[in-house]
Amino acid sequence: MIQPSLHLYNTLTRQKEVFKPITNKEVGLYSCGPTVYNYAHIGNMRSFLLSDIVKRTLKWNGFKVKQVINITDVGHLTDDGDFGEDKIEQEAKASGQTVEELTKPFIDQFHADLKRLHIDTASTLFPQATNYITQQIALIEKLINLGFTYQTEDGIYFDITKYPRYTELGKLNLKGHTEDSIRNQASDKKHPADFALWKFSLSDSNRLQEWPSPWGVGFPGWHIECSAMSMDILGAHFDIHTGGEDHIPIHHTNERAQSESATGKPFVNFWLHNAFMSTDGNKMSKSTGNFFTVSDLINLNFPALALRYLFLSAHYRSPLNFSLESLTAAKTALLKINHTIFDLPLNGNINQNFLTEFTTSLNDDLNTAKALATVYKVLDSSLSPADKRATIGKFDEVLAILDKNLITQTDPIPDEIMILAENRQTARQKANWTEADKFRQEIELKGYTISDTSDGNFIVSKIS
């Protein structure tokens, strides 16, 4: 059978395009990683699930992949307009820690969370910005020599008027931004959207992280870090760059501008961005505190793979509203699939018709929701039990939702218990506390316990 070509939605062109690698040997994939002043939350993890699906789908299509996920450990200011304090400096000073003491637990937990979510990190490189200061300074020097920069009292800035394609990636309208105009006056920037390549240390700042440069002691801008790391490892021109959609108008736009200005050639062929995850309609973020970490979910009796399943159930470009109720449904579905698959016999054959259907969904801009639907089609089909297991086992090279530990650690919650829990939730929403207590008692009589959270959702688990 003819395998359908891989099509990806390119943010730069705002359309699906047939993916063709720059070389036939290896695809270069760069994914914006975490700023390690706090734990990565599950909204952040959606971006890494996207990069994982990209990597797995490329490998599914026969490509070799060289992937980079950076670690930002300096230069990301509290204000993306080049103002405010470095987020890591701020947290380290507040806690009385060194930068390494602050960031190491967050970096270690990030790697642990990737493993819990079955994110493929085999051969993935994780460069830290502080290990690439020399490359960043060299890149800034090149931009200075080519005439793309100017110096102010507080740093070296990139002049966006020297790069005519600046607005393309974000489809930006740079006129009439009052707040930006104020920033422009305050920083002596020539244009509100000009951005810092290098910031000078203030004489009284007592920074924890600073380095000498040809222009004075200071630290790199957030954007120059990603350009220096990606081009040093993947080359000046590589295939795919991924990240959250919040990076489009500033971070990725600035990366592209400085990189292409320095090299005179295209920076990235395909830009892929995932939509936000929200909680009760509000963007999940560290600044507002409305977030969960993977560890939080595990402590609430959810396997990490329930979050992976939830992510896969929606297209990566579709906004996703998170609730513990939706995660409970994902957990139930995940456990049912695992219990069913691991109860089937081995040594079956992979069904080629379903394999083609699955690949068609994947290759249509990573449509994991449709790919998951094919899993259920296989389970409901007339294939032999062994062939069902073999076929879905093959799909799991991309989906990565099968884990035998799940069926030994926990049993799926029966439908009757979930119905009782939902009925109890409805009674609580109507302030019918007597009725809600009756449902709780019935759940507990059947051997399960139920807990409530601050957002009113419920969790059920088997009584140990």
C-alpha positions in Angstrom: 0.0 0.0 0.0 1.1 3.6 -0.7 1.9 5.5 2.5 0.4 9.0 2.5 2.9 11.9 2.6 3.5 13.7 5.8 1.7 17.1 5.9 2.4 19.6 8.6 0.8 22.9 9.4 3.5 25.6 9.0 2.8 28.7 11.2 5.0 30.7 8.8 2.7 30.1 5.8 -0.5 29.4 7.7 -1.2 26.3 5.7 -0.5 22.5 5.6 2.6 21.6 3.5 4.2 18.4 2.5 7.1 17.8 4.7 10.4 17.5 2.8 13.6 17.3 4.8 16.6 19.5 4.0 18.7 16.4 3.7 17.6 12.8 3.2 19.7 11.6 6.2 18.5 13.3 9.3 15.8 15.8 10.4 16.8 18.7 12.7 14.2 19.3 15.4 14.4 22.1 17.9 11.9 22.5 20.8 11.8 25.4 23.2 12.4 24.0 26.6 11.6 25.3 30.1 12.8 28.3 32.0 13.8 26.5 35.2 12.8 29.0 37.9 9.9 26.8 38.9 8.4 23.4 38.0 7.1 22.9 34.5 3.3 22.7 34.7 1.0 20.5 32.6 0.3 23.4 30.2 4.0 23.5 29.5 4.1 19.7 29.0 1.6 20.0 26.1 4.5 21.6 24.1 6.8 18.7 24.9 4.0 16.2 23.9 3.9 18.0 20.6 7.6 17.7 20.1 7.4 14.0 21.0 4.6 13.3 18.5 6.6 15.2 15.8 9.7 13.1 16.6 7.8 9.8 16.7 5.8 10.6 13.5 9.0 11.5 11.7 10.6 8.1 12.8 7.3 6.4 11.8 7.8 7.8 8.3 11.4 6.5 8.2 13.3 9.6 9.0 16.2 9.9 11.5 15.8 12.7 14.0 18.3 14.9 15.8 16.4 16.7 18.5 17.3 19.5 20.8 15.3 20.7 23.8 17.0 23.6 25.5 17.1 24.5 29.2 16.8 28.3 29.8 18.8 29.1 33.0 19.5 32.8 32.4 18.2 35.8 30.6 14.4 35.2 30.6 13.1 38.5 32.2 9.8 38.9 33.9 8.8 41.2 31.1 9.2 40.1 27.5 9.8 43.7 26.5 13.3 43.5 28.0 12.3 45.0 31.3 12.1 43.5 34.8 14.4 41.1 36.6 15.7 37.8 35.4 13.2 35.2 36.6 15.9 32.9 37.9 17.9 35.7 39.6 14.7 36.8 41.2 13.8 33.4 42.6 17.4 32.6 43.7 17.8 35.8 45.6 14.4 35.5 47.2 15.2 31.9 48.4 18.9 32.7 49.4 20.1 29.9 47.0 22.7 29.8 44.3 21.4 29.6 40.8 22.5 25.9 40.6 20.8 25.1 43.9 17.6 26.7 42.6 17.5 25.2 39.1 18.8 21.7 39.7 15.6 20.3 41.3 13.5 21.9 38.5 15.7 20.4 35.8 15.7 17.0 37.5 11.9 17.0 37.8 11.5 18.1 34.2 13.4 15.0 33.0 11.4 12.8 35.4 8.1 14.2 34.0 9.2 13.6 30.5 9.9 10.0 31.4 6.5 9.6 33.2 4.7 10.9 30.1 6.6 8.4 27.8 8.2 11.3 25.9 11.0 9.9 23.8 14.3 11.4 24.9 16.6 8.8 23.4 19.4 10.7 21.8 17.7 14.1 22.6 20.2 16.8 23.5 19.4 19.2 26.4 21.8 22.2 26.2 21.7 24.8 29.0 22.0 28.4 28.0 24.8 29.2 30.5 27.0 26.6 28.7 26.7 28.5 25.4 27.7 32.0 26.4 30.7 32.0 24.0 28.5 31.1 21.1 26.0 33.7 22.0 28.7 36.5 22.2 30.1 35.3 18.8 26.6 35.5 17.3 26.0 39.0 18.7 29.4 40.1 17.3 28.4 38.9 13.9 25.2 40.8 14.0 27.1 44.0 15.1 29.6 43.6 12.3 26.7 43.2 9.8 25.0 46.4 11.0 21.9 44.9 12.5 22.4 46.3 16.0 22.8 49.5 18.1 23.9 50.2 21.7 21.9 51.9 24.4 22.7 52.6 28.1 21.3 49.2 29.1 22.4 46.9 26.3 22.9 45.8 22.7 19.7 45.8 20.7 18.6 44.3 17.4 17.1 46.9 15.0 14.1 45.2 13.5 13.8 47.8 10.7 17.0 46.1 9.2 15.0 42.9 8.8 12.1 43.5 6.4 10.4 40.1 7.1 10.1 40.7 10.9 6.3 40.6 10.9 5.8 37.5 8.8 5.8 34.7 11.4 3.5 36.4 13.8 1.5 38.4 11.2 2.2 41.4 13.4 0.9 44.9 13.2 3.5 47.0 15.0 1.7 50.4 14.8 0.0 52.2 17.6 1.0 50.2 20.7 0.9 52.7 23.6 2.6 50.4 26.1 5.4 49.6 23.7 5.8 53.4 23.0 6.4 53.9 26.7 8.9 51.1 26.8 10.6 52.6 23.8 11.1 55.9 25.6 12.2 54.3 28.8 14.9 52.1 27.2 16.1 54.4 24.4 15.0 51.8 21.9 14.7 53.1 18.3 11.5 51.0 17.8 9.2 49.5 20.4 9.8 46.0 19.1 13.6 46.1 19.0 14.9 43.5 21.4 17.9 43.0 23.6 20.8 40.7 22.5 22.9 41.5 25.5 21.9 43.4 28.7 24.5 45.3 30.8 24.8 44.6 34.5 23.8 47.6 36.5 26.7 48.7 38.8 24.5 48.1 41.9 22.7 45.0 40.7 24.9 42.4 42.4 23.9 39.8 39.8 24.4 36.1 40.4 25.0 35.4 36.7 27.0 37.7 34.5 29.9 37.5 32.0 32.5 39.7 30.4 31.9 40.7 26.8 33.4 43.1 24.2 30.7 45.6 25.2 30.8 45.2 29.0 29.8 42.8 31.8 26.3 41.5 31.4 24.1 38.6 30.3 22.5 37.4 27.1 19.0 38.2 26.0 16.5 35.3 26.1 16.1 35.1 22.3 19.8 35.0 21.3 20.2 31.9 23.5 17.9 29.7 21.4 19.5 30.9 18.1 23.0 30.2 19.3 22.2 26.7 20.7 20.0 25.5 17.8 22.4 26.7 15.1 25.5 25.4 16.9 24.0 21.9 17.2 21.6 21.6 14.2 23.2 24.0 11.8 22.3 27.5 10.5 19.3 26.1 8.6 17.3 23.2 10.0 13.9 21.5 9.5 11.4 22.0 12.4 11.0 24.3 15.4 8.2 23.7 17.9 6.8 25.5 20.9 3.7 27.0 22.4 1.7 29.5 20.5 2.6 32.2 23.0 6.1 32.2 21.6 5.0 33.2 18.1 4.8 37.0 18.3 7.9 37.7 20.3 10.3 34.9 21.1 10.1 32.9 17.8 9.8 36.1 15.7 13.0 37.4 17.3 14.8 34.1 17.0 14.0 34.1 13.3 15.0 37.7 12.8 18.4 37.5 14.4 19.3 34.1 12.9 18.4 34.9 9.3 20.1 38.3 9.6 23.3 36.6 10.8 23.4 33.9 8.2 21.6 35.4 5.2 19.7 32.2 4.7 16.4 30.7 6.0 16.5 29.6 9.7 13.7 27.0 9.9 11.6 25.4 7.3 8.6 24.4 9.5 7.3 26.2 12.6 4.8 24.2 14.6 2.9 25.6 17.6 0.5 24.0 20.0 -2.5 25.9 21.4 -2.9 26.9 25.0 -4.2 24.7 27.7 -6.6 26.6 30.0 -8.3 26.0 33.3 -11.9 27.2 33.6 -11.3 29.3 30.4 -8.1 31.0 31.7 -4.7 30.3 30.3 -2.7 28.1 32.6 0.4 29.9 33.8 2.9 30.1 36.6 2.3 33.8 37.1 -1.3 33.3 38.0 -0.8 30.1 40.0 -3.7 28.3 38.3 -1.7 25.2 37.3 -1.0 21.6 38.1 2.2 19.8 37.8 2.5 16.1 36.7 3.4 15.3 40.3 0.2 17.0 41.5 -1.8 14.8 39.3 0.0 11.7 40.5 -0.7 12.7 44.1 -4.4 12.9 43.1 -4.3 9.3 42.0 -3.9 9.9 38.3 -1.3 8.0 36.3 0.8 10.5 34.2 -0.2 8.7 31.1 -3.8 9.8 31.6 -2.5 13.3 30.9 -0.8 12.0 27.7 -4.0 10.4 26.7 -5.9 13.6 27.3 -3.4 15.5 25.1 -3.7 13.0 22.3 -7.5 13.1 22.3 -7.4 16.7 21.0 -5.6 18.1 18.0 -2.4 20.0 19.1 -3.6 23.2 17.4 -7.0 23.1 19.2 -7.3 24.9 22.6 -7.8 22.4 25.4 -9.6 23.2 28.6 -8.3 21.1 31.5 -10.4 19.8 34.4 -10.1 16.9 36.7 -13.3 15.6 35.3 -11.9 15.4 31.8 -8.7 13.8 33.2 -10.8 11.3 35.1 -12.5 10.3 31.8 -9.0 10.0 30.1 -7.8 7.8 33.0 -10.8 5.5 32.6 -10.3 5.2 28.9 -6.5 4.7 29.3 -6.9 1.9 31.9 -9.6 0.1 29.8 -7.4 0.1 26.8 -4.4 -1.3 28.8 -6.5 -3.9 30.5 -8.0 -5.0 27.2 -4.7 -5.1 25.3 -2.7 -7.0 27.9 -5.4 -9.6 28.2 -5.1 -10.5 24.5 -2.7 -13.2 23.1 0.6 -12.4 21.5 2.1 -13.4 18.1 -0.5 -11.8 15.9 -0.1 -10.0 12.6 -0.4 -6.3 12.0 -3.4 -5.4 9.9 -2.2 -3.3 6.9 -5.6 -1.6 6.3 -5.8 -0.3 9.8 -2.1 0.6 9.7 -2.7 2.7 6.6 -5.7 4.4 8.3 -3.6 5.2 11.3 -0.8 6.6 9.3 -3.2 8.7 7.2 -4.4 10.4 10.4 -0.9 10.9 11.8 0.4 12.3 8.5 -2.5 14.7 8.3 -0.8 17.3 10.5 -0.4 14.9 13.5 -4.1 14.2 14.0 -3.8 12.1 17.1 -7.5 12.3 17.9 -8.3 10.5 14.7 -5.4 8.1 15.3 -6.9 7.2 18.7 -10.2 6.6 17.0 -8.5 3.9 14.9 -7.5 2.1 18.1 -11.1 1.7 19.0 -12.0 0.6 15.5 -9.4 -2.1 15.8 -10.8 -3.2 19.2 -14.4 -3.3 17.8 -13.3 -5.1 14.6 -13.5 -8.8 13.5 -9.8 -9.2 13.7 -8.5 -12.1 15.8 -7.5 -11.1 19.3 -3.8 -11.6 18.6 -4.0 -9.4 15.5 -5.7 -6.7 17.5 -2.9 -6.7 20.0 -0.2 -6.7 17.3 -1.8 -3.9 15.4 -2.4 -1.6 18.4 1.0 -2.5 19.7 2.4 -1.1 16.4 0.4 2.1 16.8 1.9 2.5 20.3 5.2 3.3 18.7 3.7 6.7 18.3 0.9 6.9 20.9 3.0 5.5 23.7 0.0 4.9 26.0 0.5 1.2 26.7 2.2 0.3 30.0 1.8 -3.1 31.7 2.5 -1.4 35.1 -0.9 0.3 34.8 -2.8 -2.9 35.2 -0.7 -4.1 38.1 -0.8 -0.8 39.9 -4.5 0.1 39.5 -7.8 -1.3 38.2 -10.1 0.7 35.9 -13.0 2.3 37.7 -16.2 0.6 36.7 -18.8 2.5 34.8 -21.3 2.1 37.7 -18.9 3.9 40.1 -18.2 6.7 37.6 -22.0 7.2 37.2 -22.5 7.4 40.9 -19.6 9.9 41.2 -21.1 12.0 38.4 -24.5 11.9 40.0 -23.0 13.0 43.3 -21.2 15.9 41.5 -24.5 17.0 40.0 -26.1 16.9 43.5 -23.3 19.0 44.9 -23.6 21.6 42.1 -27.3 21.9 43.1 -26.3 22.2 46.8 -28.3 19.0 47.5 -25.9 17.8 50.2 -28.1 15.1 51.5 -28.4 13.4 48.1 -24.6 13.9 47.6 -23.9 12.1 50.8 -26.1 9.2 49.8 -24.1 8.8 46.6 -20.8 9.0 48.5 -22.0 6.2 50.9 -23.0 4.0 48.0 -19.6 4.5 46.4 -17.8 3.6 49.6 -20.1 0.5 50.2 -18.9 -0.7 46.7 -15.3 -0.4 47.8 -14.3 3.0 46.4 -13.4 6.3 47.9 -14.1 9.8 46.5 -12.3 13.1 47.1 -13.2 16.7 46.2 -10.9 19.4 45.0 -11.1 23.2 45.2 -12.5 23.4 41.7 -15.4 21.2 42.6 -14.3 18.2 40.5 -14.1 14.7 41.8 -11.6 11.8 42.0 -12.5 8.2 42.7 -10.1 5.4 43.6 -10.3 2.0 45.0 -10.0 1.7 48.8 -6.7 0.0 49.7 
